[in-house]
Amino acid sequence: MPRLPDVQKLARKDGRFHPEAFNLVAAGLRQALLLTGKVKREGEERHLTARELLDGVVDLATERYGLLADLVCERWNLHSGADVGAITFVLVDNGIFTKQPDDRIEDFAGIGSLSTALRQRARERLAERN
């Protein structure tokens, strides 16, 4: 079985984002599969859209960091959906993630401010607890 690249090394080589941002996006994929109910599916049925992956990243970040999620992501240089897309395509290019032929990095560009999404999700989580 081929050995997967070290995400930490990929992050350092890429240089745009903190290594933990790569870990968050990688773990966010699993979170997105759980949120969408696709975790037990195979092949194309398991495929996530850019929006679904971003939702998984946002959900996981707020689960882990709560109200500080936007500050944590900002510290890691994650500001937008385009940033999540950039990490996603580094992971695709290095065989950690896969993509469908019609997937494009531009799919992440229209998603907007990560900070806004994180603050909104944190508020939703707080409201659910009350």
C-alpha positions as CSV (number, residue, x, y, z in Angstrom):
1,M,0.0,0.0,0.0
2,P,1.5,3.4,-0.9
3,R,2.4,5.7,1.9
4,L,0.4,8.9,2.1
5,P,2.2,12.2,2.3
6,D,2.8,13.8,5.6
7,V,0.2,16.7,6.0
8,Q,2.6,18.7,8.2
9,K,5.3,18.5,5.5
10,L,2.8,19.5,2.8
11,A,1.8,22.5,4.9
12,R,5.3,23.6,5.4
13,K,6.1,23.2,1.7
14,D,3.0,25.1,0.7
15,G,3.7,27.9,3.1
16,R,0.4,29.7,2.9
17,F,-1.3,28.2,5.9
18,H,-0.5,26.9,9.4
19,P,-0.1,23.1,9.4
20,E,-3.1,22.8,11.8
21,A,-5.2,24.4,9.0
22,F,-4.4,21.4,6.9
23,N,-5.3,19.1,9.7
24,L,-8.6,20.9,10.2
25,V,-9.6,20.7,6.5
26,A,-8.6,17.0,6.4
27,A,-10.7,16.2,9.6
28,G,-13.5,18.5,8.2
29,L,-13.9,16.0,5.4
30,R,-14.9,13.3,7.8
31,Q,-17.2,15.7,9.7
32,A,-18.9,16.6,6.4
33,L,-19.4,13.0,5.5
34,L,-21.1,12.6,8.9
35,L,-23.3,15.7,8.5
36,T,-24.4,14.7,5.0
37,G,-25.0,11.1,5.9
38,K,-22.5,10.0,3.2
39,V,-20.1,8.3,5.5
40,K,-21.1,4.8,4.5
41,R,-21.5,5.5,0.8
42,E,-19.0,4.5,-1.9
43,G,-17.6,6.1,-5.0
44,E,-19.4,9.1,-6.5
45,E,-22.3,8.7,-3.9
46,R,-19.7,9.6,-1.2
47,H,-18.5,12.7,-3.1
48,L,-18.8,16.1,-1.3
49,T,-19.5,19.4,-2.9
50,A,-17.3,22.4,-2.0
51,R,-20.2,23.8,0.1
52,E,-20.6,20.4,2.0
53,L,-16.8,20.2,2.7
54,L,-16.8,23.8,3.9
55,D,-19.8,23.1,6.2
56,G,-17.9,20.2,7.7
57,V,-14.8,22.4,8.3
58,V,-17.0,25.1,9.9
59,D,-18.9,22.6,12.1
60,L,-15.7,20.9,13.3
61,A,-13.9,24.2,14.0
62,T,-16.8,25.4,16.1
63,E,-17.1,22.1,17.9
64,R,-13.4,22.2,18.8
65,Y,-12.9,25.9,19.4
66,G,-16.4,27.3,20.1
67,L,-16.6,31.1,20.1
68,L,-12.8,31.3,19.4
69,A,-13.1,29.4,16.1
70,D,-12.9,32.4,13.9
71,L,-9.8,33.7,15.8
72,V,-8.1,30.3,15.6
73,C,-8.8,30.1,11.8
74,E,-7.6,33.6,11.3
75,R,-4.4,32.8,13.1
76,W,-3.9,29.9,10.7
77,N,-4.5,32.2,7.7
78,L,-7.9,30.6,6.9
79,H,-10.1,33.6,5.9
80,S,-12.4,32.3,3.2
81,G,-13.9,29.4,1.3
82,A,-11.1,30.0,-1.3
83,D,-8.5,29.3,1.5
84,V,-10.3,26.0,2.3
85,G,-10.3,25.2,-1.4
86,A,-6.6,25.9,-1.7
87,I,-5.8,23.4,1.1
88,T,-8.3,21.0,-0.4
89,F,-6.6,21.0,-3.8
90,V,-3.1,20.6,-2.2
91,L,-4.5,17.5,-0.5
92,V,-6.0,16.4,-3.8
93,D,-2.7,17.0,-5.7
94,N,-0.9,14.8,-3.1
95,G,-3.3,11.9,-3.1
96,I,-4.9,12.5,0.3
97,F,-8.3,13.6,-1.1
98,T,-9.8,12.7,-4.4
99,K,-11.9,14.8,-6.8
100,Q,-14.4,14.3,-9.5
101,P,-13.6,15.5,-13.1
102,D,-15.9,18.5,-12.7
103,D,-14.6,19.7,-9.3
104,R,-12.8,23.0,-9.6
105,I,-11.0,25.1,-7.0
106,E,-13.2,28.0,-8.1
107,D,-16.1,26.1,-6.5
108,F,-14.8,27.3,-3.1
109,A,-14.4,30.9,-4.2
110,G,-18.1,31.9,-4.0
111,I,-18.5,30.7,-0.4
112,G,-17.3,33.9,1.2
113,S,-16.1,34.8,4.6
114,L,-15.1,31.9,6.8
115,S,-15.3,34.2,9.9
116,T,-18.9,35.0,9.3
117,A,-19.8,31.3,8.9
118,L,-17.9,30.3,12.0
119,R,-19.5,33.0,14.2
120,Q,-23.0,32.0,12.9
121,R,-22.3,28.3,13.6
122,A,-21.0,29.1,17.1
123,R,-24.3,31.1,17.8
124,E,-26.4,28.2,16.5
125,R,-24.5,25.7,18.8
126,L,-25.0,28.0,21.8
127,A,-28.7,28.3,21.0
128,E,-29.0,24.5,20.8
129,R,-27.6,24.2,24.3
130,N,-30.2,26.6,25.8
